[in-house]
Amino acid sequence: MSKKLLSLAMAMAFTVSVASVSMAAKVKCEVTEVKDDIVTLDCGKKANKMKKGDKVDLKVKKAAAVEGC
């Protein structure tokens, strides 16, 4: 009986951990405005994957510098 309960608990823990990882969404956006400490993003049709209060991690792509005379 305890082996069945242990295996059930392990299966449930695995299911919950996989479900929480799959909630993260990848959305590419473009910065449209920066005003003091507020940044406005344009994410197009994929904006519906986010809601107010969501935590967001940003990776900024920097343009390569062009050097010349």
N, C-alpha and C positions, 0 to 999 in steps of 0.2 A: 504494500500500500504506500509506503513512504517513497519508494522508487518512482511510482506513478506520479505522486505529488511533486517530487523533485523534478522529474522530467517535464511536467506541465509548467512548473514555475520557470524552468530554464527556457522553454519554448515561448512563454509569454514575455519574458525579459528580452529575448532576441527579437520578437515581433515589435515590441515597443521601441527598441533601439533602432531598428531599421526604419520604422515609420517616422521617427523624429528626424532622422537624417534626410529623408526624402522630402521634407517640408521646405527645405531651402530652395529658392528659385534663383536662376541666373538670368539677369536682365541687363541688356546693354542700353545705356542712356547717354544723352548728350547734355552737358551743362549749358543752360540757356541764360542764366543770370546769377551773379554773385553780388550780394549787397550786405555789407558788414559781415555778420557771422551766419547769414542765410544763403544757402545754395539751392537754386531751382534747377531741376532736371527734367528733360523731355524724354520719356521712355516709350512714347508712341502707344501702340495697342497693348503692349505688355505691361502697362502700368496697373492693370487690374489684378496682377499677381501680388501687389503690395497693398497694405492698408495703413492708415494713420497709426503711428506708434511703433511700427516695425523697426527693428534694429537693422542697419545697413552697413556693410563693409564696402569701401570704395578702393579701387585700384586705378590710379591715374596714369594714362599713357602719355608720355612726354614726347613731343615731336623732336626729331633729331636736329641738332644744330647744323646750319649750313655755314661753313667757313669759306672764306674767299678773300680776294684782294679788294 
